[in-house]
Amino acid sequence: MQDIYPSRHAARPEMRPRQDPVVHSEWTDAAPISRAQAEQFDRDGYLVLEDLFSEAEVEYLQRAAGGLLADPSALDAETIVSEPQSKEIRSIFEIHRQSDVIGRLAADARLAEVARFLLGDEVYIHQSRLNYKPGFKGKEFYWHSDFETWHVEDGMPRMRALSMSVLLAENMPHNGPLMVIPGSHRTYLTCVGETPDNHYLSSLKRQEYGVPDEDSLAELAHKHGIVAPTGKPGTVILFDCNLMHGSNGNITPFPRANAFLVYNAVSNRLEKPFGVDKARPWFLAHRGDPEPLRVEHGALNERVAA
């Protein structure tokens, strides 16, 4: 397959125009979001959805996440990533398959129908994780475009995926919330540096390859500005796969936690990686023939699919 988004090959970074739509469906009255929300996502590359879940549902999610963090012994050890300088859990990957509660959340119509509309296709979960940024010790996530990594290291062909961050703790301006550069999703910023073997082993803690250069980041930030969406538990922040984003460290006593779900269009299934010989492991990227997500309706805490 022709590589229309090459990266990590040239000696200098490049800003290339996006070659894919952002919103892949025509808006109608039947759409799961308003016309204004669809236009905002197309323009800015991100959207904040509030009050999708009841207080009982949010508490249900928080209890499930707290249990996983308190006793991760039942989880696949390979899917657990700790902080760079401590044993504190940073992320638990493939969480939608390891937790029935998060699996039900991923399939919920209030999320999945929005993903299907924006991507214009049936969807599946490309990656899922529980992110935890503990108080005082939570480290930063440096600026990056998810698509650049998913394309180079996983083999995602086109920009037809999006992420949803379901907040499980209050995200405040001072506890390391997600930061985004609105509008940056329309520019594909290439990175410099050949990717070493098994790069994921270090990149999940601290990324050194596939990292945008400072001059290009400064240009994007001066052009578009930086926004840090915040919200109470249960708020959903969704953003395009190519949106430049990151977060600061958390030196407050208030932890930050979220369930992170990546929806990919079934037609955008992974191919051979475009920049490495060996694809990243199974818990970082779903490979093979994807099965369309079976959308679930009703309250999250009514029942949990087997």
N, C-alpha and C positions, 0 to 999 in steps of 0.2 A: 504494500500500500504506500502511495506517495505521502511523504511527510510534509504537510502544509504548515506545520508549526515546529520547525527545527529549533533546537536549543542545546546549549552546552557543547557546541561544535566550533563556533567562531571565536576569534581572539578578543572581540569586543561585543558588548551587549547591543541589541537592536530593539527598537520599538516597531513592531509590525502591526498592521491593522487586523482586527478580528475578521474572520471570514465566515462566521456563523451567526444566525439570528440570536437574540437574547430571549425573546418570548416567541415560542414556536407555534402558538395557536392564535386564531383571531378571537378577540373578545366578543362575547355575547352576554345576554342577560342570564344565561345559565352558568356562566363561569363562577368558580368558587371564590373569586376575589373581585373587587370592584374594578371598573375601568381605570379609575385614578390609581389604584394600587398596581395594576398591570403596567400602566404608563410609568409609574415611579420605578418599578423593577427594571423596565427596559432602559430608562434613563440613568438611574443611579447604580443598578446592579445589586441592590439589597432592599429588603422590606422587613418591617417589624409588625408582627401580628399579636394583638393583645386580647386577653379574655377569651381565648379559645376553650380553655379547660376550667372546670369548676374547682373550688377550693379543695373539695374532697379528692378530686382527681390529682391535683398538684401534690397534696399530702401523700397520696398513694405512690406517686412517682418518687417523692423524696424518701419515703420509707424504704422503697426498693433499692434506690441508689445508696442510701446509707448502709443498708445491710451488705451490699456488695463491697463497699469500701471497708467496712468493719471486719468482714470475714471473707477474704478473697480466696480461701483455700479450695473452694469448689470450682474455681475458674481455671481455665487453661493458663498455666504459668507463662506460656509464650506470648500471650496476648496482653500481659500486664507490663506497663512501662513506668519506671520510677523517675523521680526528679534527678537531675544530673549529679547533685551533691548530697543526696539523702535517700532514705528508703521510702519516703512518702510517695504514694501512688500519684502519678501524673495522668495516665490514661489507661483505660481498659478497652481493648479493641474487640471487634466481633461481638459486641454486647447485645445486639438484637437476637443473636442465636444462643447466647449464654443466659439470657434473662427473658422469661416469658413476658414480663411486664414491659420491658423495652421493646421486645418483638411486637407486642400489641400496639405500643405507641407508634412504631415505624409504619404499621399498616393502617393506622387510624385515618379515616376519611378526611378529617380536618387538616391533615398534613399531606397525605398521599394524593388527594384530588387536586390540591394546589400544585404539587409537583407534576402530575400528569398534564395539567393545563399548561403550565409554563414550558414544559419540555415537549409538549405535543405528541405524546406517545405513552404506551404502557411503561411502567418504571419498575426498577428493582433496586435493592440496597447494594451499592457499590462498596461502601465502607460504613461502619458504625463504631462509635466509641463513647465511653463515659469519660469526660474531661473533668479533672479536679485540680484547682489551684489553691492549695492550702494557705491559711493565714501565715504571714511573716516569711514563709519559705517558698511560695509559689513563683517559679521562674517565668520569664517572658517567652512568648512565641514570636520569633522574628518575622518581619514582613515577608510575605510570599504569595504567589498565586498557586492555588491547589492544582489547577489544570496543568501547569508546567511540570510538576512532579508526576501527576497521574498520566500525562502523555509520555514523558521521557522514560519513566521507570516502570509504569504499569501497562502502557499501550492503549490508553483511551484515545480514540481517533479524533473526535470532534468536541467542540464546546457545547455539549448537550447534557449537562449535569448541574446539580445545585446542592447546596448544603443547608440543613436546617439545624439550628442550635436551640434546643428547648431548655430554657433556664430553670435550674433546680434550686438555685439560691439567688438572692437579689444581686444583680449586677449594678454596681455603683461606679461613679466616675473614678473613684480612688482604689478599687480593689482589682484592678487589672482586667477591665472589660474588653470585649472585642473592639478593635479599631479598624475602620475601613476607609479606603480612598474612593469616594463615590465617582462613578464614571470611568474608573481605571479598567473596568472589565472589557472596554472596547479597544484596549491596546494590549497586544501580547508582547510582554517584555522578556526577551531571551536572557539566559544566564550564561556565565562563562565558567569553564572548568570541567574537565572530563570526570564523570561519576565513577568513584571507586567501587569495587565489588562489595556486596553486602552493606551498601551505604545506609540502609534503613536502621542498622543496629545502633548507629550514632545519631542519625538525623532525627529519630523520634525523641531524643533527649535534647539535642542541640544541633540544628542544621547548619552545615558548612558548604554544601554544594546545592545547586538549585536555589541559591540565595540571590535576590536582585542586588545590583550595584547601587551604591549610595547616590551617585549623581542622577541616575534614572529615577530612583525613588523620590529624590528631592524635586525633580522636574514634575513628576506626577502629582506630588503633594502640593506644590505651588500652583499647579494648574487647577486641581480639583478640590483641594482641601482635605481635611481628615475629620471623620465623624466617629464618635464612640457611642453606639446605641446602648442604652441601659434599660432596665426593666425589672419588674418584680418576678418572683418564681411563677412559672407557667407561660411567660412571654416567649414567643418564637421569633427568632431572627433568622431569616433565610437570605442566602446570597449566592450569586452566580459563581460558577466554578473558576472563572478567571479574574474575579475581583481581588485586588491587592488588599491584604488584611494582615493583622498581627495583634499582639496584646502586650502590655507592660507586665512586669513582675508585680506580685502582690505583697507589699510590706505592711499591710493592715492586719488586724486580727480577724477580719471577716473573709471567710473562704468563698471561693467562686466555684460553682459546679454546673455542668450542663450535660445533657444527652445530645450527642452530635450524630446526625444522620445524613448520609450522602445518597441522594437519589440520582440514578443514571437512566437515560432512555434505553429501552431494550434494544433499539436499533443501533445504539452506540456501544455495543459490547466490546470488551477489550480485545485487542490484537496483540501481536508481538510487540514488546516495548520498543519505542522509537530511538532510545539512546543508550540502552544497556543490553548486555547479552542475557542476563539472568533476571527474570521478573521478581518483584518483591513477593514475600510469602502470602499465603492464602488469607490471613486475617487482616491484611491491609488493602486487598483488592480482590473482589469476586471475579473469578475467571470461569471459563466454560460458557455453556448456554444458559443465559439468565432466565429464570422463571418469573413472569410478571407477578407483581405483588398483589395478593388478594386483599382488597380493601375491606376494612372492618368498620362497622357503624356502632353507635351507642357509646355509653360511658366507659372509660378505660377500666374502671373498677367493678364493672358489672360482671365480667367474666374474662378469663385469659385464655387465648387459643392454645391448644395443646402443641 
